[in-house]
Amino acid sequence: MARKILVVDDERHIARLIQVNLERVGYNVITAENGKEALEKIESERPELVILDVMMPVMDGLETLKTIRATPGICELPVIMLTAKTQDQDVFRGYSLGVDIYLTKPFNPVELIGFVKRVFDDQQKSIGGGHVYTL
């Protein structure tokens, strides 16, 4: 069964680019346009990884990450931040809030796939299987 990934980005062409590339290598991808929608999809769809933009309407990526890390049952959900926010203070804030990997735009889709595989490989090594997320 394919691993499920939630891609959260308000720029539809970016979300679609990520989705197509991840699906091409066998992942099941769902999308959301903001943090509020992402949290709803985490509850309903149970993804195994989130790829999250920072600058979005309604609820930004940092607030979404903060909520994920504070919520029992999903606090261990791996999160890759993919954003145009490249200043050292932005990267530091992402890591201080608990992001697993912080990548900046523009990005190389092949590189992103490599990071996704690394997260899933690390997950397999540390727990011997997949996470079960409950809200």
Backbone as numpy.savetxt, mean C-alpha at the origin, in Angstrom:
# Nx Ny Nz CAx CAy CAz Cx Cy Cz
-3.73 -19.25 -5.24 -4.57 -18.07 -5.24 -3.68 -16.82 -5.24
-4.04 -15.85 -6.07 -3.24 -14.63 -6.21 -3.31 -13.77 -4.96
-2.20 -13.17 -4.61 -2.15 -12.23 -3.48 -2.92 -10.97 -3.88
-3.66 -10.39 -2.92 -4.48 -9.22 -3.19 -3.80 -7.95 -2.69
-3.75 -6.95 -3.57 -3.11 -5.68 -3.28 -4.11 -4.55 -3.50
-4.14 -3.61 -2.56 -4.96 -2.40 -2.69 -4.06 -1.26 -3.10
-4.38 -0.61 -4.23 -3.65 0.55 -4.73 -4.52 1.78 -4.46
-3.95 2.76 -3.73 -4.70 3.95 -3.34 -4.01 5.18 -3.93
-4.67 5.79 -4.91 -4.13 6.99 -5.56 -5.28 7.73 -6.23
-5.35 9.04 -6.03 -6.43 9.82 -6.63 -6.18 10.13 -8.11
-4.97 9.88 -8.58 -4.68 10.04 -10.01 -4.95 8.70 -10.69
-6.08 8.63 -11.39 -6.52 7.35 -11.96 -5.51 6.72 -12.91
-4.80 7.55 -13.69 -3.84 6.98 -14.62 -2.66 6.33 -13.88
-2.29 6.87 -12.73 -1.22 6.26 -11.93 -1.72 4.95 -11.33
-2.91 4.97 -10.74 -3.48 3.75 -10.16 -3.61 2.66 -11.22
-4.03 3.06 -12.42 -4.21 2.09 -13.51 -2.85 1.53 -13.96
-1.83 2.38 -14.05 -0.49 1.93 -14.42 0.02 0.89 -13.43
-0.16 1.17 -12.16 0.27 0.23 -11.12 -0.53 -1.07 -11.22
-1.85 -0.93 -11.35 -2.74 -2.09 -11.43 -2.35 -3.01 -12.59
-2.19 -2.45 -13.79 -1.87 -3.24 -14.98 -0.54 -3.99 -14.79
0.46 -3.30 -14.27 1.76 -3.93 -14.08 1.73 -5.03 -13.03
1.00 -4.82 -11.94 0.91 -5.86 -10.91 0.08 -7.05 -11.39
-1.00 -6.78 -12.12 -1.83 -7.87 -12.64 -1.06 -8.69 -13.67
-0.19 -8.04 -14.43 0.60 -8.72 -15.44 1.49 -9.80 -14.84
1.92 -9.61 -13.58 2.77 -10.62 -12.93 1.98 -11.50 -11.95
0.64 -11.41 -12.00 -0.17 -12.38 -11.28 -0.87 -11.93 -10.01
-0.76 -10.66 -9.65 -1.43 -10.19 -8.44 -2.88 -9.79 -8.74
-3.73 -9.90 -7.75 -5.12 -9.44 -7.81 -5.11 -8.02 -7.25
-5.54 -7.03 -8.02 -5.44 -5.63 -7.61 -6.81 -4.97 -7.54
-7.05 -4.27 -6.43 -8.22 -3.43 -6.28 -7.72 -2.01 -6.05
-8.58 -1.02 -6.30 -8.14 0.36 -6.19 -9.09 1.19 -5.34
-8.55 2.29 -4.84 -9.32 3.29 -4.10 -8.75 4.65 -4.44
-9.57 5.70 -4.33 -9.13 7.04 -4.72 -8.73 7.94 -3.56
-8.96 7.50 -2.32 -8.58 8.30 -1.16 -8.51 7.39 0.06
-8.02 7.96 1.16 -7.83 7.16 2.37 -9.10 6.61 2.98
-10.16 7.38 2.93 -11.44 6.91 3.49 -11.93 5.68 2.72
-11.89 5.77 1.40 -12.29 4.64 0.57 -11.34 3.45 0.79
-10.06 3.73 0.98 -9.08 2.66 1.24 -9.43 1.89 2.51
-9.74 2.60 3.59 -10.08 1.93 4.85 -11.32 1.07 4.69
-12.29 1.54 3.92 -13.49 0.75 3.65 -13.14 -0.52 2.87
-12.26 -0.38 1.88 -11.88 -1.54 1.07 -11.00 -2.51 1.86
-10.19 -2.00 2.78 -9.42 -2.90 3.63 -10.36 -3.79 4.43
-11.43 -3.19 4.94 -12.41 -3.96 5.71 -13.17 -4.95 4.84
-13.60 -4.53 3.66 -14.45 -5.39 2.83 -13.66 -6.37 1.96
-12.49 -5.98 1.49 -11.74 -6.79 0.52 -10.57 -7.57 1.12
-10.11 -7.17 2.29 -9.01 -7.85 2.98 -7.74 -7.99 2.14
-7.19 -6.89 1.65 -5.94 -7.00 0.89 -4.79 -7.45 1.78
-3.74 -7.94 1.15 -2.56 -8.40 1.88 -1.44 -7.37 1.85
-1.64 -6.28 1.10 -0.64 -5.22 0.97 -1.36 -3.98 0.46
-0.91 -2.80 0.90 -1.47 -1.54 0.42 -0.34 -0.71 -0.19
-0.59 -0.18 -1.38 0.30 0.79 -2.01 -0.44 2.11 -1.93
0.15 3.08 -1.24 -0.57 4.26 -0.79 0.11 5.56 -1.20
-0.64 6.44 -1.87 -0.17 7.79 -2.19 -0.33 8.64 -0.93
0.36 9.77 -0.88 0.22 10.68 0.26 -0.80 11.77 -0.01
-0.63 12.49 -1.10 -1.47 13.66 -1.36 -2.76 13.24 -2.07
-3.85 13.16 -1.29 -5.16 12.77 -1.81 -6.24 13.58 -1.10
-7.39 13.75 -1.74 -8.51 14.43 -1.08 -9.16 13.53 -0.03
-10.04 14.09 0.74 -10.86 13.42 1.77 -10.00 12.98 2.95
-9.08 12.05 2.74 -8.15 11.60 3.79 -6.83 11.29 3.11
-5.76 11.98 3.52 -4.47 11.77 2.85 -3.83 10.45 3.30
-2.74 10.11 2.63 -2.08 8.84 2.89 -1.46 8.72 4.27
-0.94 9.82 4.80 -0.34 9.74 6.14 -1.39 9.50 7.21
-2.53 10.14 7.07 -3.63 9.91 8.02 -4.16 8.49 7.88
-4.21 8.00 6.65 -4.64 6.62 6.41 -3.67 5.64 7.05
-2.38 5.87 6.86 -1.36 5.01 7.46 -1.47 5.02 8.98
-1.66 6.20 9.55 -1.81 6.33 11.00 -2.99 5.50 11.50
-4.10 5.56 10.75 -5.31 4.81 11.13 -5.06 3.31 11.02
-4.40 2.88 9.95 -4.09 1.45 9.79 -3.24 0.97 10.96
-2.20 1.70 11.31 -1.29 1.27 12.38 -1.95 1.29 13.76
-3.01 2.07 13.92 -3.70 2.16 15.21 -4.89 1.22 15.33
-5.19 0.47 14.28 -6.39 -0.37 14.27 -6.04 -1.83 14.48
-6.49 -2.41 15.60 -6.25 -3.84 15.83 -6.80 -4.67 14.67
-6.05 -5.70 14.31 -6.48 -6.57 13.23 -5.90 -6.19 11.87
-5.56 -4.92 11.68 -4.93 -4.51 10.42 -3.62 -3.77 10.65
-3.25 -3.59 11.88 -2.06 -2.78 12.20 -0.77 -3.37 11.62
-0.76 -4.65 11.29 0.42 -5.29 10.71 0.38 -5.33 9.19
-0.68 -4.79 8.58 -0.83 -4.79 7.14 0.35 -4.06 6.49
1.08 -4.72 5.60 2.21 -4.04 4.95 1.74 -2.87 4.09
2.47 -1.75 4.16 2.14 -0.56 3.40 3.39 -0.05 2.68
3.24 0.12 1.38 4.26 0.78 0.57 3.72 2.16 0.23
4.44 3.19 0.60 4.04 4.55 0.25 4.68 4.88 -1.09
3.88 5.35 -2.04 4.36 5.74 -3.36 3.87 7.15 -3.62
4.77 8.12 -3.56 4.36 9.51 -3.52 5.35 10.44 -4.20
4.87 11.62 -4.53 5.74 12.68 -5.07 6.41 13.48 -3.95
6.04 13.22 -2.70 6.63 13.91 -1.55 8.02 13.33 -1.30
9.04 14.10 -1.71 10.41 13.57 -1.70 11.34 14.21 -0.68
10.89 15.20 0.05 11.74 15.86 1.03 12.09 14.88 2.16
13.27 15.07 2.74 13.70 14.20 3.84 12.67 14.15 4.95
12.07 15.29 5.27 11.07 15.32 6.35 9.84 14.48 6.00
9.47 14.41 4.71 8.33 13.59 4.30 8.66 12.11 4.45
9.85 11.74 4.01 10.29 10.34 4.13 10.36 9.95 5.60
10.95 10.81 6.42 11.05 10.54 7.86 9.66 10.37 8.48
8.74 11.25 8.12 7.37 11.16 8.67 6.72 9.84 8.28
6.89 9.44 7.03 6.32 8.15 6.60 6.86 7.00 7.42
8.18 6.95 7.57 8.77 5.86 8.36 8.41 5.95 9.83
8.31 7.16 10.37 7.95 7.29 11.78 6.50 6.86 12.04
5.66 6.93 11.01 4.28 6.47 11.16 4.12 4.97 10.88
5.19 4.34 10.41 5.17 2.89 10.27 5.09 2.34 8.87
5.40 3.15 7.84 5.39 2.61 6.49 6.51 1.57 6.35
6.26 0.56 5.55 7.25 -0.50 5.35 8.31 -0.08 4.32
7.85 0.54 3.24 8.75 1.01 2.19 8.23 2.34 1.69
9.13 3.29 1.48 8.76 4.63 0.99 9.41 4.82 -0.38
8.59 4.90 -1.43 9.08 5.09 -2.79 8.58 6.42 -3.33
9.36 7.03 -4.18 8.97 8.34 -4.71 8.64 8.26 -6.20
7.73 9.15 -6.60 7.37 9.31 -8.01 8.30 10.34 -8.63
8.64 10.22 -9.89 8.24 9.14 -10.79 8.91 7.83 -10.37
8.29 6.73 -10.73 8.77 5.43 -10.30 8.88 4.50 -11.49
9.66 3.45 -11.31 9.82 2.41 -12.31 8.90 1.25 -11.91
7.91 0.90 -12.75 6.99 -0.20 -12.39 7.70 -1.51 -12.07
8.80 -1.81 -12.77 9.54 -3.05 -12.50 10.14 -3.01 -11.10
10.65 -1.85 -10.71 11.20 -1.68 -9.37 10.10 -1.84 -8.31
8.93 -1.26 -8.56 7.81 -1.41 -7.63 7.44 -2.88 -7.45
7.38 -3.62 -8.54 7.07 -5.05 -8.46 8.11 -5.77 -7.61
9.36 -5.39 -7.76 10.42 -5.99 -6.94 10.21 -5.73 -5.46
9.80 -4.51 -5.11 9.53 -4.20 -3.70 8.32 -4.97 -3.18
7.29 -5.11 -4.01 6.10 -5.89 -3.62 6.51 -7.33 -3.33
7.29 -7.92 -4.23 7.76 -9.30 -4.02 8.57 -9.41 -2.74
9.42 -8.40 -2.48 10.25 -8.41 -1.27 9.37 -8.40 -0.01
8.33 -7.57 0.00 7.42 -7.52 1.15 6.77 -8.88 1.37
6.27 -9.48 0.30 5.62 -10.78 0.44 6.62 -11.88 0.83
7.83 -11.83 0.29 8.87 -12.82 0.68 9.21 -12.68 2.15
9.38 -11.44 2.62 9.69 -11.20 4.04 8.55 -11.69 4.92
7.33 -11.49 4.47 6.15 -11.93 5.21 6.16 -13.45 5.34
6.46 -14.14 4.26 6.51 -15.60 4.27 7.57 -16.10 5.24
8.73 -15.46 5.23 9.83 -15.89 6.11 9.50 -15.67 7.57
8.84 -14.56 7.87 8.63 -14.21 9.28 7.42 -14.91 9.91
6.43 -15.25 9.10 5.23 -15.86 9.71 4.86 -17.21 9.13
5.56 -17.64 8.09 5.27 -18.95 7.54 3.96 -19.01 6.79
3.41 -17.91 6.38 2.15 -17.89 5.64 1.65 -16.49 5.55
0.38 -16.32 5.18 -0.20 -14.98 5.03 -0.82 -14.47 6.31
-1.07 -13.19 6.35 -1.77 -12.57 7.47 -3.28 -12.78 7.33
-3.98 -12.81 8.45 -5.43 -12.75 8.45 -5.77 -11.43 9.11
-6.50 -10.58 8.41 -6.85 -9.25 8.93 -8.32 -9.21 9.33
-8.58 -8.72 10.51 -9.95 -8.56 10.97 -10.12 -7.17 11.55
-11.29 -6.60 11.37 -11.60 -5.29 11.95 -12.60 -5.45 13.06
